[in-house]
C-alpha cells in the first residue's frame, strides 16, 4: 500500500520539479509513511522521512532529470517492499494488487522483466486485479490501470508540467485547480513525456448483446462459480483477520457467507447512529451466518466532527456521496482497530443486478429496457470505489470489492433484465441475486428484505440535514463551504489530517 506521485516537466526546471514532488508526497503521507522514494532514469533514492529525502535529492541534483517519480510506502503483506523496483533498465511501481494469474508481486516483476514495456499492456489485458502499474523507461513514463478502476490515479497538464498522483490533494498542493484534474480512465495505458500524455484504451467492459440467454439454474451456478472465485482471489496471501462492511443486507450477507465458506478469519463490522434498528437486524443475521460482529454506535456530534475529514478523503463536495462514505469511514476505522488487513465491501451489487429504487422509474420510462443504464452505472462505478479506497488507505486497510470483478461484471451484465427486475413496481429488485442468496442458505429475512440505502439505514442522511439546518444552510451549501476550506488549506500546504 502506498501513494504514487510523478511530475514530467515541459521546461528545464529541475530544482522545482523535486520540490514540487516532495510537496505531493507530503500531501499523501497518510497513505504511506514508512519509506519514501524518488527516482529518475539515472538514480533511485530511499529515505525514512521526507526531509531526509529532500536532502538526498539536493546532494544528487546532477542526476535530477525533468521526469521524476515518487512513492510513499506502507507494508501490509509480507511480500510488500519499498518501490520503485528496478527490473533491467526499468523502474517499476505497482500500487494495489494483481489477483490472477500473476498473483504475487514477484511474478508481476518477472513478467515485466520478460516483456519490458510491452508487459504493461499485457498485464492490463490479461490479468484480474485492482492496481496502478507505473514503469519509468528513460525519458518516458508508462502508466496503466486495471479495467474496473478501484485504485485511484489522477493527472493534470498545463504549459509547464504534467503531474500524476494517487489522490487529488497531491495535485492541489502544487497549485493545480481541482477542475483541471482528471482520472486516468480504467483499463487504459498512458505514455507520458515532455511533449504531453497519450492515452490508449486497452481493456473495458463491453455492452452485452441482447440475444444472450441462459436458464435460471445455469445462471445461478455460474454466479456461484464467479463470486466464489472472486472471493478466493481477494483473500489470497492475506494474513490475519479481514472484515466485511456489514449491514445484514443482501450484498454484504452473500460476501460474509462466501468468506466463511472460504475459511477466512472474518469479523463483520456494522455501524449506525444510536437507536438504529438496522444494527439489531445485522446482529441477528451475523448470528445466523455464524460470524463475530463488531458494532460501532455513533451520535450526530460524531458526524459533525468527522465530516471535514471524510470530505478531505473522498475529495468531492457531494452530499449523497458523503452520506454514504461516512458509514464506510466508521467501518474502516473499526476494522483497523480490530487489526484487520483488508475490508470487503458490497459495492457493485446494485449496479450489476438492478438494486436501486431509481431503476424503477427508468424501467417504466424505457419499458423495461434498462440494460444500458445498468451498463453505464457499472462502467462509472470506479468513481465510488476510488472514494472507498482512499478512506481505507487512510486507515492502513486494503479495500476489496468482490462484485467489482471484471469477469463477474461481464457475466452479470448479460443476465436478462427480467431476471433482475420484474416490473416498474418491483419492491425488491435484484431478483436473481436474491435467488442466489436463498440457494446458498441465507434466511428469508435477508433475501426477501427490501433494500435500505446505507445513508438511511445508519441514520447518517437525516443527521447531516439536521447539522446543516443548525448552521442555517442547505446540506449542499454546508458541504461546499467545508470543501472550499479544505482545498484552500491543502493549496497553502496545511496538513489537515494524519
C-alpha positions in Angstrom: 0.0 0.0 0.0 1.2 3.5 -0.7 1.0 6.6 -2.8 2.3 7.4 -6.2 3.3 10.9 -7.4 5.0 11.9 -10.7 6.0 15.1 -12.5 7.1 15.4 -16.1 8.5 18.9 -16.8 7.9 20.5 -20.2 10.7 23.0 -19.5 14.2 22.8 -17.9 13.3 23.5 -14.3 15.0 20.6 -12.3 15.1 22.1 -8.9 11.4 23.0 -8.8 10.5 19.5 -10.1 12.0 18.0 -7.0 10.5 20.5 -4.5 7.0 20.0 -6.0 7.3 16.3 -6.0 8.2 16.5 -2.3 5.1 18.6 -1.7 3.0 16.0 -3.4 4.4 13.2 -1.3 3.9 15.2 1.8 0.2 15.6 0.9 0.0 11.8 0.6 1.8 10.8 3.8 -1.5 9.3 5.2 -1.2 6.6 2.5 2.3 5.5 3.5 4.9 6.8 5.9 7.4 4.0 6.4 9.7 4.6 3.5 9.7 7.4 0.9 11.4 7.3 -2.5 12.2 9.4 -5.6 13.5 8.0 -8.9 14.7 9.3 -12.3 16.2 7.5 -15.2 19.6 7.9 -13.5 19.1 7.3 -9.8 16.8 6.0 -7.1 16.8 7.4 -3.5 15.0 5.9 -0.5 14.7 7.7 2.9 12.8 7.2 6.2 11.3 10.7 6.1 10.6 13.4 3.6 13.1 15.9 5.0 15.8 13.3 4.6 14.6 12.5 1.1 14.8 16.2 0.2 18.4 16.5 1.5 19.4 13.4 -0.5 17.9 14.9 -3.7 19.8 18.2 -3.2 23.1 16.1 -3.0 22.1 14.2 -6.1 21.0 17.3 -8.1 23.2 16.5 -11.1 21.1 13.3 -11.6 17.7 15.0 -11.3 16.0 15.0 -14.7 12.8 16.5 -16.0 10.8 13.3 -15.3 10.7 12.1 -11.8 8.5 9.6 -9.8 8.0 9.3 -6.1 6.4 6.8 -3.7 5.2 6.6 -0.1 5.4 3.1 1.2 3.4 1.2 3.8 3.7 -2.6 4.3 0.5 -4.5 4.5 1.6 -8.0 3.4 4.9 -9.8 3.8 5.6 -9.7 0.1 5.4 -5.8 0.0 8.6 -4.0 -0.4 9.7 -0.3 -0.9 9.3 0.9 -4.5 10.2 1.5 -7.2 11.7 -1.9 -8.0 14.4 -1.9 -10.7 13.9 -4.6 -13.4 16.6 -4.3 -16.0 16.7 -0.7 -17.1 13.1 -0.1 -16.0 11.9 1.3 -12.7 8.5 -0.1 -11.6 5.8 0.9 -9.1 2.8 -1.4 -8.6 0.2 0.2 -6.4 -2.6 -2.2 -5.5 -2.9 -6.0 -6.2 -2.9 -8.3 -9.2 -5.2 -11.2 -8.2 -4.7 -13.6 -11.1 -3.0 -15.2 -12.9 0.1 -13.3 -11.7 -1.0 -13.3 -8.0 2.2 -12.0 -6.4 4.4 -9.0 -7.0 7.4 -11.1 -7.8 5.5 -12.8 -10.6 4.4 -9.4 -12.0 8.1 -8.2 -11.9 9.2 -11.4 -13.8 6.6 -10.6 -16.4 7.9 -7.1 -16.8 11.5 -8.4 -17.0 10.4 -10.8 -19.8 8.3 -8.4 -21.8 9.7 -5.0 -20.9 7.5 -2.0 -21.8 5.0 -4.4 -23.6 4.3 -6.0 -20.2 2.1 -3.1 -19.1 -0.3 -3.7 -22.0 -0.3 -7.4 -21.3 -1.0 -7.1 -17.6 -3.9 -4.8 -18.2 -5.4 -7.0 -20.9 -4.8 -10.4 -19.3 -5.0 -10.1 -15.5 -7.7 -9.6 -12.9 -6.7 -7.1 -10.3 -7.1 -3.7 -8.6 -3.9 -1.8 -9.4 -2.0 1.1 -10.9 1.2 0.0 -12.7 3.9 2.6 -13.5 7.1 2.0 -15.5 9.8 4.6 -15.9 11.8 3.9 -19.0 14.4 6.5 -19.7 12.6 9.7 -20.6 9.2 8.1 -20.8 6.7 7.2 -18.2 4.2 4.4 -18.9 1.1 4.1 -16.6 -1.6 1.5 -16.7 -4.8 1.0 -14.7 -6.9 -2.1 -14.3 -10.3 -2.3 -16.2 -12.5 -1.8 -13.1 -10.5 1.0 -11.5 -10.8 0.9 -7.7 -7.3 2.2 -7.1 -7.3 5.9 -7.8 -5.0 7.8 -10.1 -5.4 11.4 -11.3 -3.5 13.7 -13.7 -3.4 17.3 -14.8 -1.5 19.1 -17.5 -0.5 22.7 -18.1 2.1 24.6 -20.1 4.8 23.8 -17.6 4.3 20.3 -16.5 2.2 17.2 -16.4 1.6 15.6 -12.9 0.0 12.4 -11.7 -0.9 11.3 -8.2 -2.9 8.8 -6.2 -5.1 11.5 -4.8 -6.3 14.9 -6.0 -4.9 16.6 -2.9 -1.4 16.0 -4.0 -2.1 18.0 -7.2 -3.9 20.7 -5.2 -0.7 21.0 -3.1 1.3 22.2 -6.2 -1.3 24.7 -7.3 -3.4 22.6 -9.7 -7.0 23.7 -9.9 -9.5 21.0 -9.0 -11.5 21.4 -12.2 -8.4 20.7 -14.3 -7.8 17.3 -12.7 -8.9 14.1 -14.5 -8.9 10.4 -13.5 -6.9 8.1 -15.7 -9.6 6.0 -17.4 -9.9 2.4 -16.0 -8.4 -0.2 -18.4 -6.2 2.4 -20.1 -2.5 2.9 -20.7 -0.8 6.3 -20.8 2.5 7.3 -22.2 3.8 10.5 -20.6 6.7 12.5 -22.0 7.8 16.2 -22.0 5.5 16.5 -25.1 2.4 15.6 -23.1 0.2 12.5 -22.5 -1.2 9.9 -24.9 -3.9 7.6 -23.5 -4.8 4.3 -25.2 -7.7 2.1 -24.1 -6.6 -1.5 -23.5 -9.5 -3.2 -21.8 -13.0 -2.1 -20.9 -16.4 -3.6 -20.0 -18.4 -4.1 -23.1 -22.1 -3.6 -23.5 -23.6 -7.1 -23.9 -25.8 -8.2 -26.8 -29.5 -8.5 -26.1 -29.8 -12.0 -27.6 -27.8 -13.8 -24.8 -29.9 -16.0 -22.5 -29.4 -18.9 -20.1 -31.9 -20.7 -17.9 -32.0 -19.7 -14.2 -30.2 -22.7 -12.8 -27.3 -22.2 -15.2 -27.1 -18.5 -14.2 -27.1 -19.4 -10.5 -24.4 -22.0 -11.0 -22.2 -19.6 -12.9 -22.8 -16.8 -10.4 -21.6 -19.1 -7.6 -18.5 -20.0 -9.5 -17.6 -16.4 -10.3 -18.4 -15.0 -6.9 -16.6 -17.7 -5.1 -13.6 -17.3 -7.3 -13.6 -13.5 -6.8 -13.6 -14.0 -3.0 -10.8 -16.6 -3.1 -8.6 -14.4 -5.2 -9.1 -11.4 -3.0 -8.1 -13.3 0.2 -5.1 -14.9 -1.4 -1.9 -14.0 0.6 -3.9 -12.1 3.2 -2.7 -12.8 6.7 -4.7 -12.4 9.9 -8.2 -11.0 10.1 -10.3 -9.4 7.5 -13.6 -7.6 7.8 -16.8 -7.0 6.0 -18.7 -3.7 6.0 -21.8 -5.4 7.1 -25.4 -4.3 7.1 -27.2 -7.6 7.2 -28.4 -6.8 3.7 -28.3 -8.9 0.6 -24.8 -7.9 -0.8 -22.8 -8.0 2.4 -24.5 -11.2 3.7 -23.5 -13.0 0.5 -19.9 -11.8 0.9 -19.9 -12.9 4.5 -21.3 -16.3 3.7 -18.7 -16.9 1.0 -15.8 -15.7 3.2 -16.9 -18.2 5.9 -17.1 -20.9 3.2 -13.5 -20.0 2.2 -12.4 -20.3 5.8 -11.2 -16.7 6.0 -10.7 -15.2 9.5 -13.6 -12.7 9.3 -15.2 -10.2 11.5 -18.4 -8.4 10.4 -18.5 -4.6 11.1 -21.7 -2.8 11.3 -22.2 0.9 12.3 -25.0 3.3 12.8 -26.4 6.1 15.0 -27.9 5.5 18.4 -31.3 3.8 18.1 -30.8 2.4 14.6 -33.0 -0.7 14.1 -30.7 -1.8 11.3 -28.0 -2.7 13.9 -30.3 -5.2 15.6 -31.1 -6.8 12.2 -27.4 -7.0 11.3 -26.6 -8.7 14.6 -29.3 -11.3 14.1 -28.1 -12.1 10.5 -24.5 -12.3 11.7 -25.5 -14.8 14.3 -27.2 -16.9 11.7 -24.2 -16.9 9.5 -22.0 -17.8 12.4 -19.5 -14.9 12.3 -18.5 -12.5 15.0 -19.9 -8.9 14.7 -18.3 -5.7 15.8 -20.8 -2.9 16.3 -20.0 0.8 16.2 -22.6 3.2 17.6 -22.3 7.0 16.9 -24.0 10.3 17.5 -24.9 13.4 15.5 -21.9 15.1 17.2 -19.6 12.3 15.8 -20.9 13.0 12.3 -20.3 16.8 12.7 -16.7 16.1 13.9 -15.9 13.6 11.1 -17.5 15.4 8.2 -14.5 17.6 7.2 -12.1 14.6 7.3 -14.4 12.4 5.1 -14.7 15.3 2.6 -10.9 15.6 2.6 -10.6 11.9 1.9 -13.2 11.5 -0.8 -12.2 14.8 -2.5 -15.7 15.5 -3.7 -18.3 18.0 -2.5 -21.3 15.7 -3.0 -24.0 15.4 -0.3 -25.2 12.0 -1.3 -21.6 10.6 -1.5 -20.6 11.9 1.8 -23.7 10.5 3.5 -22.7 7.0 2.1 -19.0 7.3 2.8 -19.3 8.4 6.5 -20.6 4.9 7.5 -17.8 3.4 5.4 -15.3 5.6 7.3 -16.6 4.2 10.6 -16.5 0.6 9.2 -12.9 1.1 8.1 -11.9 2.7 11.5 -13.4 -0.2 13.5 -11.8 -2.7 11.1 -8.4 -1.1 11.7 -8.8 -1.2 15.4 -9.6 -4.9 15.1 -6.2 -5.4 13.4 -7.6 -6.3 10.0 -5.5 -6.1 6.8 -8.4 -5.7 4.4 -12.1 -4.8 4.4 -14.7 -6.2 1.9 -17.5 -4.1 0.5 -20.6 -5.0 -1.4 -20.3 -2.1 -3.8 -21.2 -3.0 -7.4 -24.1 -5.4 -6.4 -26.8 -2.7 -7.1 -25.3 -1.6 -10.4 -24.9 -5.1 -11.7 -28.2 -6.6 -10.6 -30.6 -3.6 -10.6 -30.9 -2.8 -6.9 -31.5 0.9 -6.7 -35.1 2.2 -6.4 -34.3 4.8 -9.1 -34.1 2.0 -11.6 -37.9 1.6 -11.4 -38.5 5.0 -12.9 -36.0 4.2 -15.6 -37.7 0.8 -16.1 -41.1 2.4 -16.6 -39.7 5.1 -18.9 -37.8 2.6 -21.1 -40.5 -0.1 -21.0 -38.2 -2.5 -19.2 -35.2 -1.8 -21.5 -32.8 -0.5 -18.9 -29.7 -2.7 -19.7 -27.9 0.4 -21.0 -28.5 2.2 -17.7 -27.1 -0.6 -15.6 -24.1 -0.9 -18.0 -23.3 2.8 -17.8 -23.6 2.8 -14.0 -21.2 -0.2 -13.8 -18.7 1.5 -16.1 -18.8 4.6 -13.9 -18.7 2.6 -10.6 -15.0 3.4 -10.2 -15.8 6.9 -9.0 -17.4 5.5 -5.9 -14.8 2.7 -5.5 -12.0 5.3 -5.5 -13.6 7.1 -2.6 -13.9 3.9 -0.6 -10.2 3.0 -1.4 -9.0 6.4 -0.2 -10.9 6.0 3.1 -9.4 2.6 3.6 -5.9 3.7 2.8 -6.1 6.3 5.5 -6.8 3.5 8.0 -4.0 1.3 6.6 -6.5 -1.1 5.1 -6.9 -2.5 1.7 -10.3 -2.2 0.2 -11.7 -5.3 -1.6 -14.7 -5.3 -3.9 -15.8 -8.8 -4.9 -18.7 -7.7 -7.1 -16.4 -5.3 -8.9 -14.6 -8.2 -10.7 -14.2 -7.9 -14.4 -15.3 -11.4 -15.2 -18.2 -11.3 -12.8 -19.4 -7.9 -14.1 -19.1 -9.1 -17.7 -21.3 -12.1 -16.9 -23.8 -10.2 -14.7 -24.4 -7.5 -17.3 -25.5 -10.3 -19.7 -28.2 -11.6 -17.4 -31.6 -10.5 -18.8 -33.3 -7.6 -17.0 -36.4 -9.9 -16.5 -34.2 -11.9 -14.1 -33.3 -8.7 -12.1 -36.5 -6.5 -12.1 -40.0 -7.9 -12.6 -41.9 -4.7 -13.2 -41.9 -0.9 -12.7 -43.4 -1.6 -9.2 -41.0 -4.4 -8.1 -40.4 -3.7 -4.4 -37.4 -6.0 -4.2 -35.4 -5.9 -7.4 -32.1 -7.9 -7.7 -34.3 -11.0 -8.1 -31.6 -13.3 -9.4 -29.2 -12.3 -6.6 -31.9 -12.9 -4.1 -32.5 -16.4 -5.6 -28.7 -17.0 -5.2 -28.8 -15.9 -1.6 -31.6 -18.4 -1.0 -29.6 -21.1 -2.7 -26.5 -20.6 -0.5 -28.6 -20.9 2.6 -29.3 -17.3 3.7 -32.6 -16.8 5.5 -35.7 -15.2 4.1 -35.1 -12.1 6.3 -32.1 -11.4 4.0 -33.3 -12.4 0.6 -36.8 -11.1 0.9 -35.9 -7.9 2.8 -36.3 -4.7 0.7 -33.2 -2.7 0.2 -32.5 0.2 2.5 -29.7 2.5 1.4 -26.8 2.8 3.9 -27.3 6.5 4.4 -30.8 5.9 5.6 -30.3 2.7 7.4 -27.5 4.1 9.5 -29.3 7.4 10.1 -26.5 9.5 8.6 -28.5 11.3 5.9 -31.1 12.6 8.4 -28.3 13.7 10.8 -26.4 15.6 8.1 -29.6 17.5 7.3 -30.0 18.3 10.9 -26.4 19.6 11.1 -26.9 21.8 8.0 -30.2 23.2 9.4 -28.4 24.1 12.7 -25.9 26.1 10.6 -28.7 27.9 8.6 -27.7 26.2 5.4 -28.8 23.6 3.0 -26.8 20.3 3.1 -25.1 21.1 -0.2 -24.2 24.6 0.9 -22.7 23.3 4.1 -20.6 20.7 2.2 -19.5 23.3 -0.4 -18.3 25.7 2.4 -16.3 23.0 4.1 -14.8 21.6 0.9 -13.6 25.1 -0.2 -11.7 25.5 3.0 -10.2 22.0 2.6 -8.9 22.7 -0.9 -7.6 26.1 0.1 -5.8 24.6 3.1 -4.0 22.0 1.0 -3.0 24.6 -1.6 -1.4 26.5 1.3 0.5 23.4 2.4 -1.5 22.9 5.6 -1.6 19.3 6.7 -5.2 18.9 7.9 -5.3 15.2 9.0 -2.8 12.5 9.6 
